[in-house]
């Protein structure tokens, strides 16, 4: 089993070294590390070149113009020479045993096409572990992205190519869209341990771009509905989507009134415990 790790980066010279170090310190080494510089305009290319001189496994690719992280990942996937592809965002880090745990899981389950882990969200003053479900099916992924960050993924390269890679035209939710496409063609292995540090302290993140976040969810959600026929299941999916919108408006966009509207809409379409919890949370935020 051979594996390539792919890191897309743009204008993050102070972060890329830590991300690379977390890969090079793995208890089970990767065979190849491709760093794709997405048109950086600062000293990042020089930092990448220096890193490449320290380890023969590191292959830098410099793109002349920025096209976004998903396009950069696709470039890395095409260039990769290994059977399995792992991803790491430049502001995240792998725990030392992350790759070893995934390789062991894939060796036990040779028919699966991808393995994912949990992550530890790092905030300014605290951290919180987010773990995947023990099993994630297509129905689960239609409701929400139960997989989470791209940095936890290890995917068979042939499977990614078969579904066309990341949709670089999406303004957000590219990972969620890819997980759905992959799950439609194969099984996943889920490791319920926080083996990725997911940095939530950075100011420049797609989650801070309101229009991109909302438009990406709208497009992926409409794609999901277009593939469904069952009326009851559609209602469940719509209700869960409203819950997700409530979470985004409440926690990411800090608009409790709009969050409250979405939580109420969810409960009128298909009542769930998640909807009830969000109604309480959004009501408390709205009137506090």
C-alpha positions, 0 to 999 in steps of 0.5 A: 500500500502506497500513499501520497499526502497532498497539501494545498497552500496559498500565502501561509508561510507561517503555517505550512512548515507545521503542517508538513512536519506533522506528516513527516513525523508520522509513525507510519510514513507516507511515500510522497508529499505533494505541496501545491502552491496556489499562486502565493504572492508572499514568501510561501514558495520559498518556504516550500522550496526549502522544505523540499530540500530537506526530504526527497519525498516532498514534491512542490508544484507552483501554480501561477494563478490562484484557483482555490484549494479544490482545484489545487487538490485536483492538480495534486491528485493527477500528479500523485504516483501512489495508490492512496491519497491523503489530504491536509489543509495547510492550517491543520495538523495530523496526529503522529499515529493518524496515517498508521491507524488508517493504513491498519484499518484499510488492510483489515478492510481491503474492499473499502475505498476511503478511511476517515478519522475524527478531529480535534477542533482547536479554538483560541481558548479550548478544544473539542473533539468531533468524531464520525459515526461508526458507519456512514451511508448515503442517506446519512450524507444526504442529511449533513456532512458527517465526515467532516474535514478533508484533512481526515481523509485517505481515499483510493486514487482510482475512486477519486478519479472515477467520480471526477475529483473535487468540484472546483466550481463549488464556492463551498461544500466541495468536501461534502459533495465529494464524500457523497459521490464516493459513498455512492460507489463504495464503502467507507471505514470510519475511525472514531478517534480524533487524529487530526487537529483542525485549526479554527483560530485562523481568520481567513477561512471559507466559513467566514465567507457568508455568500460562499458558505450559503451558495455552496450549501444551496447547490449541494442540497439541490443536487441531493434533492434532484436524486431523490424520489421518496417523499418522506425521505425528502422531508427528512433531508429538507428538515436536516438541511434547515437544521444545518442552516440554523447552525451556520446562521447561529454559530458561523454568521452570528445571525440568531434571528435567521437561525431561529426561522430555519429551526422553526421551519425544520420542525414544521417539515419533519420534527427531530430532536436536533430541530428541537435542540436548535429551536431552544439554542436559537431562541435563547440567542435571539432573546438573550 
